[in-house]
Amino acid sequence: MKDRLRIALFTYSTKPRGGVIHTLALAEHLQALGHEVHIFALGKDQKGFFRPLTVAYSLIPFGELPDDTELEVRINRYIESYYVYLMADASLPFDIYHVQDCISANGVWRVREAGRLPSFVRTIHHLDDFINPRLIQCQNDSIHRPNHRLVVSRYWQQRLKDEFGVEAEVIHNGVDLERYQPPRPAQRAAARRQWGLTDEFAFLNIGGIEPRKNTIRLLQAYRRVKDHLDRQGRRSVLLLAGGETILDYTAYRQQFFDLLDKSELQIDQDVRLLGSVADEAMPSLYHAADILAFPSVKEGWGLVVLEAMASQLAVLASDLPVFHEYLRSDENALLVEPLDEEAIAKGLLRLAKDRDYRERLAQAGPQTAQKFSWEATARAHEACYRQWLTEEGRV
């Protein structure tokens, strides 16, 4: 078996979304283990990734599309761009072809069927509940077509087996324990100044305004909490950070902003929309906040939860099976029912009012995060890659 593997990783974007963050971290740590790694990604603006990389990469152009282009047309264009680009590559000299999303998978399996590569693996971070027939087909193909599959949690491993009849290996996500650490008092004070915070209790949410992140219920819950804190003479703010996605959430976003406009909440004062936060600023954002409010209705693993915990930030998360794999309610996080707006509000209020409870959860965070490193994640991938190459007789 060769010591140095040639590994191609594929992702759908250059923006700071969970799957992209996973891809970059995995690539860099595989390279640190001595492997040759190359990333392929759809690159809308051809300006590179959201952060500097030490790994070689290629950006796949796909041209501008009108803003009103139907989602189905967009998805087909993205997949076709992947296919055309890879078919034009005369070499494709890799041992491992590893895709991280539906779009990449649908481009790569067509290249495999054309005889240009021997096999590929896909990491399935989570399943989406699509209603569009094209998106359903896209997801189904991306699950059934790969030669090998990985998932980031035991929950999604079981879901794949029960609903699709396919097997997958579990390799958990990691967290960058050098970047995300508990703040010293001076660091926290500087971070608060950096983000324009004084005495406000800062609720932080990361993920963008979209259904999966449960942003509307979080907003409604925060309205209740703010009203209660106001009556006690305590100031608060909800910080919403998160960037773009390829899916169209226009209707959901409009509902969010309609509710915000009709409420007593003031944008930039009570609710601050931070948009995509620069990668280098993320550690200070965790240091500035008082809690992470993360009541998602669906997650593959929850990268930002581990980042917050490593930063010694108390976490409110959803009572979802995937979170049970590393969170224990009242021990290292507070878990609430994500579909219950009142339960979210009660959880937020408890964390805001009970300092001893909040600090106990925060203190437990780094201990949990220490169990998950990107180096361990990369080594687990390496072991799977070598096993599959042996099974395929490509050693």
C-alpha positions as CSV (number, residue, x, y, z in Angstrom):
1,M,0.0,0.0,0.0
2,K,1.4,3.4,-1.0
3,D,2.1,5.8,1.9
4,R,1.1,8.9,0.0
5,L,-2.5,8.9,-1.4
6,R,-3.7,11.3,-4.1
7,I,-7.1,12.6,-2.8
8,A,-9.6,14.8,-4.6
9,L,-12.3,16.4,-2.5
10,F,-15.4,18.0,-4.0
11,T,-17.7,20.6,-2.6
12,Y,-20.5,22.9,-4.0
13,S,-19.4,26.3,-2.8
14,T,-16.5,28.5,-1.6
15,K,-18.7,30.1,1.1
16,P,-18.6,29.3,4.8
17,R,-21.3,26.7,4.9
18,G,-21.0,23.6,7.1
19,G,-20.1,21.1,4.4
20,V,-17.5,23.5,2.9
21,I,-15.9,24.1,6.3
22,H,-15.8,20.3,6.8
23,T,-14.1,19.9,3.4
24,L,-11.4,22.5,3.9
25,A,-10.5,21.2,7.4
26,L,-10.4,17.6,6.2
27,A,-8.3,18.5,3.2
28,E,-5.7,20.4,5.3
29,H,-5.4,17.6,7.9
30,L,-5.1,14.9,5.3
31,Q,-2.3,16.9,3.7
32,A,-0.7,17.2,7.2
33,L,-0.7,13.4,7.3
34,G,1.4,13.4,4.1
35,H,-1.2,13.0,1.4
36,E,-1.5,14.9,-1.8
37,V,-4.9,16.7,-1.7
38,H,-6.8,18.8,-4.2
39,I,-10.2,20.5,-3.7
40,F,-12.7,21.1,-6.5
41,A,-15.5,23.5,-5.9
42,L,-18.1,25.6,-7.8
43,G,-16.7,29.1,-7.9
44,K,-19.2,31.7,-8.7
45,D,-16.9,34.7,-8.5
46,Q,-13.6,32.8,-9.1
47,K,-12.1,34.6,-6.1
48,G,-11.2,31.6,-4.0
49,F,-12.5,30.3,-0.7
50,F,-13.7,32.3,2.3
51,R,-10.4,31.8,4.0
52,P,-6.8,31.1,2.9
53,L,-5.9,27.5,2.2
54,T,-2.7,25.5,2.3
55,V,-4.2,22.9,-0.1
56,A,-4.3,23.1,-3.9
57,Y,-7.7,23.8,-5.4
58,S,-9.6,24.3,-8.6
59,L,-12.7,26.5,-9.1
60,I,-15.3,25.3,-11.5
61,P,-16.9,28.2,-13.4
62,F,-20.6,28.1,-14.1
63,G,-21.5,31.6,-15.3
64,E,-24.0,34.1,-14.1
65,L,-27.6,33.2,-13.8
66,P,-30.5,35.7,-13.6
67,D,-31.8,36.1,-10.0
68,D,-35.2,34.8,-11.0
69,T,-33.8,31.5,-12.4
70,E,-35.8,28.5,-11.2
71,L,-34.0,26.4,-8.6
72,E,-34.3,23.3,-10.8
73,V,-32.6,25.1,-13.6
74,R,-29.8,26.2,-11.3
75,I,-29.2,22.7,-9.9
76,N,-29.0,21.3,-13.4
77,R,-26.6,24.0,-14.4
78,Y,-24.4,23.4,-11.4
79,I,-24.3,19.6,-12.1
80,E,-23.6,20.1,-15.8
81,S,-20.8,22.5,-14.9
82,Y,-19.2,19.9,-12.7
83,Y,-19.5,17.2,-15.4
84,V,-18.2,19.3,-18.3
85,Y,-15.2,20.5,-16.2
86,L,-14.1,17.1,-15.0
87,M,-14.6,15.5,-18.4
88,A,-12.3,18.1,-19.9
89,D,-9.6,17.2,-17.4
90,A,-7.2,14.9,-19.2
91,S,-5.6,13.5,-16.1
92,L,-7.8,13.0,-13.1
93,P,-4.8,11.3,-11.4
94,F,-6.3,10.6,-8.0
95,D,-6.6,7.5,-5.9
96,I,-9.7,8.7,-4.0
97,Y,-12.6,10.9,-5.3
98,H,-14.6,12.1,-2.3
99,V,-17.7,14.3,-2.7
100,Q,-19.4,16.2,0.1
101,D,-22.8,17.1,-1.3
102,C,-25.6,16.2,-3.8
103,I,-24.5,18.5,-6.6
104,S,-20.9,17.2,-6.6
105,A,-22.1,13.6,-6.4
106,N,-24.4,14.0,-9.4
107,G,-21.6,15.5,-11.5
108,V,-19.0,12.9,-10.4
109,W,-21.1,9.8,-10.8
110,R,-21.7,10.8,-14.5
111,V,-17.9,11.1,-14.9
112,R,-17.5,7.6,-13.4
113,E,-20.1,6.2,-15.7
114,A,-18.1,7.6,-18.6
115,G,-15.2,5.6,-17.5
116,R,-13.0,8.5,-16.4
117,L,-12.6,7.4,-12.7
118,P,-12.9,4.1,-11.0
119,S,-15.1,4.9,-7.9
120,F,-16.1,7.6,-5.5
121,V,-17.2,8.1,-2.0
122,R,-19.8,10.6,-0.6
123,T,-20.2,12.0,2.8
124,I,-23.9,12.5,3.6
125,H,-24.1,15.2,6.2
126,H,-27.9,15.1,6.5
127,L,-31.0,14.4,4.4
128,D,-33.3,17.2,3.1
129,D,-37.1,16.9,2.9
130,F,-37.4,18.1,-0.7
131,I,-40.7,18.3,-2.5
132,N,-39.4,19.3,-5.9
133,P,-39.1,16.1,-8.0
134,R,-35.7,17.2,-9.5
135,L,-34.3,17.8,-6.1
136,I,-35.6,14.5,-4.8
137,Q,-34.0,12.7,-7.7
138,C,-30.8,14.6,-7.2
139,Q,-30.6,13.6,-3.5
140,N,-31.6,10.0,-4.2
141,D,-28.9,9.6,-6.9
142,S,-26.3,11.1,-4.6
143,I,-27.1,8.5,-2.0
144,H,-27.5,5.4,-4.2
145,R,-24.8,6.1,-6.8
146,P,-21.6,6.4,-4.7
147,N,-19.5,3.3,-4.3
148,H,-18.9,4.1,-0.7
149,R,-20.7,6.3,1.9
150,L,-19.7,8.2,5.0
151,V,-21.9,10.0,7.5
152,V,-21.0,12.3,10.4
153,S,-23.3,10.7,13.0
154,R,-24.8,7.4,14.0
155,Y,-28.3,8.9,13.7
156,W,-27.9,9.6,10.0
157,Q,-26.2,6.2,9.5
158,Q,-29.4,4.6,10.8
159,R,-31.7,6.8,8.8
160,L,-29.8,5.9,5.6
161,K,-30.2,2.2,6.4
162,D,-33.9,2.5,7.3
163,E,-35.0,4.8,4.5
164,F,-32.7,4.0,1.6
165,G,-31.3,0.5,2.5
166,V,-27.7,1.6,2.2
167,E,-24.8,1.2,4.6
168,A,-22.4,4.0,5.6
169,E,-19.4,4.4,7.9
170,V,-19.5,7.0,10.7
171,I,-16.8,9.5,11.0
172,H,-17.6,12.5,13.3
173,N,-16.7,16.1,12.5
174,G,-13.9,17.7,14.3
175,V,-13.3,21.2,15.7
176,D,-10.2,23.4,15.4
177,L,-9.0,23.4,19.0
178,E,-6.2,25.9,18.3
179,R,-8.5,28.5,16.9
180,Y,-11.4,28.0,19.3
181,Q,-10.4,28.3,22.9
182,P,-11.8,29.8,26.1
183,P,-11.2,33.6,26.2
184,R,-9.1,35.3,28.8
185,P,-10.9,38.2,30.5
186,A,-9.0,40.8,28.4
187,Q,-9.9,38.8,25.2
188,R,-13.6,38.8,26.0
189,A,-13.6,42.5,26.8
190,A,-11.9,43.2,23.5
191,A,-14.3,41.0,21.6
192,R,-17.3,42.8,23.2
193,R,-15.9,46.1,22.0
194,Q,-15.1,44.7,18.6
195,W,-18.8,43.7,18.1
196,G,-20.2,46.9,19.6
197,L,-21.5,45.3,22.8
198,T,-21.6,47.0,26.2
199,D,-23.9,45.6,28.9
200,E,-26.3,43.8,26.6
201,F,-26.9,40.1,27.1
202,A,-25.9,38.7,23.6
203,F,-27.8,35.7,22.2
204,L,-25.8,34.4,19.2
205,N,-27.2,32.3,16.4
206,I,-25.1,31.1,13.4
207,G,-26.5,29.6,10.2
208,G,-28.5,32.2,8.3
209,I,-32.2,32.8,8.0
210,E,-33.7,29.6,6.7
211,P,-36.2,26.9,7.7
212,R,-33.6,24.3,8.8
213,K,-32.1,26.8,11.3
214,N,-35.6,27.5,12.7
215,T,-34.9,31.3,12.6
216,I,-38.5,32.4,12.8
217,R,-39.3,30.4,16.0
218,L,-36.0,31.7,17.4
219,L,-37.1,35.3,16.6
220,Q,-40.5,34.8,18.2
221,A,-38.9,33.2,21.3
222,Y,-36.5,36.1,21.6
223,R,-39.4,38.6,21.5
224,R,-40.8,36.9,24.7
225,V,-37.4,36.8,26.4
226,K,-36.6,40.4,25.6
227,D,-39.9,41.6,26.9
228,H,-39.2,39.8,30.2
229,L,-35.6,41.1,30.5
230,D,-36.8,44.6,29.6
231,R,-39.2,44.5,32.6
232,Q,-36.2,43.7,34.8
233,G,-34.2,46.6,33.4
234,R,-31.8,44.3,31.5
235,R,-30.7,45.0,27.9
236,S,-30.3,42.2,25.4
237,V,-29.6,41.6,21.7
238,L,-30.0,38.8,19.2
239,L,-27.0,38.4,16.9
240,L,-27.8,36.5,13.7
241,A,-24.8,35.4,11.6
242,G,-24.8,33.3,8.5
243,G,-24.3,33.4,4.7
244,E,-25.9,32.4,1.5
245,T,-27.0,28.9,0.4
246,I,-27.9,27.5,-3.1
247,L,-31.4,26.8,-2.0
248,D,-34.1,29.4,-2.4
249,Y,-35.5,30.5,0.9
250,T,-37.0,33.8,-0.3
251,A,-40.5,33.0,1.0
252,Y,-39.2,32.1,4.5
253,R,-36.9,35.1,4.6
254,Q,-39.8,37.4,3.6
255,Q,-41.9,35.9,6.4
256,F,-39.1,36.5,8.9
257,F,-38.7,40.1,7.9
258,D,-42.5,40.7,7.9
259,L,-42.6,39.4,11.5
260,L,-39.7,41.6,12.4
261,D,-41.2,44.7,10.8
262,K,-44.5,44.2,12.6
263,S,-42.8,43.6,16.0
264,E,-41.4,46.1,18.5
265,L,-37.9,44.8,17.8
266,Q,-35.5,47.2,16.1
267,I,-33.0,46.1,13.5
268,D,-29.4,46.9,14.4
269,Q,-30.5,47.5,18.0
270,D,-32.4,44.5,19.2
271,V,-31.7,42.2,16.3
272,R,-28.4,42.5,14.5
273,L,-28.1,40.8,11.1
274,L,-24.4,40.1,10.7
275,G,-24.6,38.2,7.4
276,S,-21.5,36.2,6.5
277,V,-18.8,36.8,9.1
278,A,-15.2,36.9,8.0
279,D,-13.5,33.6,9.0
280,E,-10.8,35.4,11.0
281,A,-13.5,37.1,13.1
282,M,-15.4,34.0,14.2
283,P,-13.4,33.3,17.4
284,S,-14.0,36.8,18.6
285,L,-17.7,36.5,17.9
286,Y,-18.0,33.4,20.2
287,H,-16.0,35.3,22.8
288,A,-18.3,38.3,22.6
289,A,-21.6,36.4,23.0
290,D,-23.2,35.2,26.2
291,I,-24.8,32.1,24.8
292,L,-25.2,30.2,21.5
293,A,-28.9,29.9,20.7
294,F,-29.1,27.0,18.2
295,P,-32.6,25.5,18.0
296,S,-32.3,24.0,14.5
297,V,-34.9,21.5,13.4
298,K,-32.3,19.4,11.5
299,E,-28.5,19.1,11.7
300,G,-25.9,16.7,10.4
301,W,-23.7,17.2,13.4
302,G,-23.6,20.8,14.4
303,L,-20.1,22.2,13.7
304,V,-20.9,25.6,15.3
305,V,-22.0,23.9,18.5
306,L,-18.6,22.3,19.0
307,E,-16.9,25.6,18.1
308,A,-18.9,27.4,20.7
309,M,-18.2,24.8,23.3
310,A,-14.5,24.9,22.6
311,S,-14.8,28.6,23.1
312,Q,-16.4,28.0,26.5
313,L,-19.7,29.5,25.4
314,A,-22.9,28.0,27.0
315,V,-25.1,26.4,24.4
316,L,-28.9,26.0,23.9
317,A,-29.5,23.4,21.2
318,S,-32.3,21.3,19.9
319,D,-33.4,18.1,21.5
320,L,-32.5,16.1,18.4
321,P,-31.1,12.5,18.3
322,V,-27.9,13.7,16.5
323,F,-27.1,16.1,19.4
324,H,-27.5,13.2,21.9
325,E,-24.3,11.7,20.5
326,Y,-22.2,14.4,22.3
327,L,-24.6,16.6,24.3
328,R,-26.3,15.9,27.7
329,S,-29.0,18.3,28.7
330,D,-28.1,20.2,31.9
331,E,-24.6,18.7,31.8
332,N,-22.8,20.4,28.8
333,A,-25.8,22.1,27.1
334,L,-29.5,22.9,27.4
335,L,-31.6,20.9,25.0
336,V,-35.1,22.1,24.1
337,E,-37.9,21.0,21.8
338,P,-37.2,23.0,18.5
339,L,-40.8,23.1,17.4
340,D,-42.0,24.6,20.7
341,E,-41.5,28.3,20.6
342,E,-42.4,28.6,24.3
343,A,-39.8,25.9,25.2
344,I,-37.1,27.8,23.3
345,A,-38.1,31.0,25.1
346,K,-38.0,29.3,28.5
347,G,-34.5,27.9,27.7
348,L,-33.1,31.2,26.6
349,L,-34.5,33.0,29.6
350,R,-33.1,30.4,32.0
351,L,-29.6,30.8,30.5
352,A,-29.9,34.6,30.7
353,K,-31.2,34.7,34.3
354,D,-29.3,31.8,36.0
355,R,-25.6,32.7,35.8
356,D,-24.4,29.7,37.8
357,Y,-26.2,27.3,35.5
358,R,-24.9,29.1,32.4
359,E,-21.3,29.1,33.7
360,R,-21.5,25.4,34.6
361,L,-22.6,24.5,31.0
362,A,-19.9,26.8,29.6
363,Q,-17.2,25.2,31.8
364,A,-18.2,21.7,30.5
365,G,-17.9,22.8,26.8
366,P,-14.1,22.6,26.3
367,Q,-14.1,19.1,27.9
368,T,-16.6,17.9,25.3
369,A,-14.8,19.6,22.4
370,Q,-11.5,18.0,23.3
371,K,-13.0,14.6,22.3
372,F,-13.3,15.7,18.6
373,S,-10.2,16.8,16.7
374,W,-9.8,17.2,12.9
375,E,-6.6,15.2,13.1
376,A,-8.6,12.2,14.4
377,T,-11.2,12.8,11.7
378,A,-8.6,12.8,9.0
379,R,-7.0,9.6,10.3
380,A,-10.3,7.9,10.3
381,H,-10.8,8.9,6.7
382,E,-7.4,7.7,5.8
383,A,-8.2,4.3,7.3
384,C,-11.4,4.1,5.2
385,Y,-9.7,5.1,2.0
386,R,-7.0,2.4,2.4
387,Q,-9.6,-0.2,3.2
388,W,-11.7,0.7,0.1
389,L,-8.6,0.7,-2.2
390,T,-7.7,-2.7,-0.9
391,E,-11.2,-4.0,-1.5
392,E,-11.1,-2.6,-5.0
393,G,-7.7,-4.1,-5.7
394,R,-6.2,-0.7,-6.3
395,V,-3.3,-0.9,-3.8
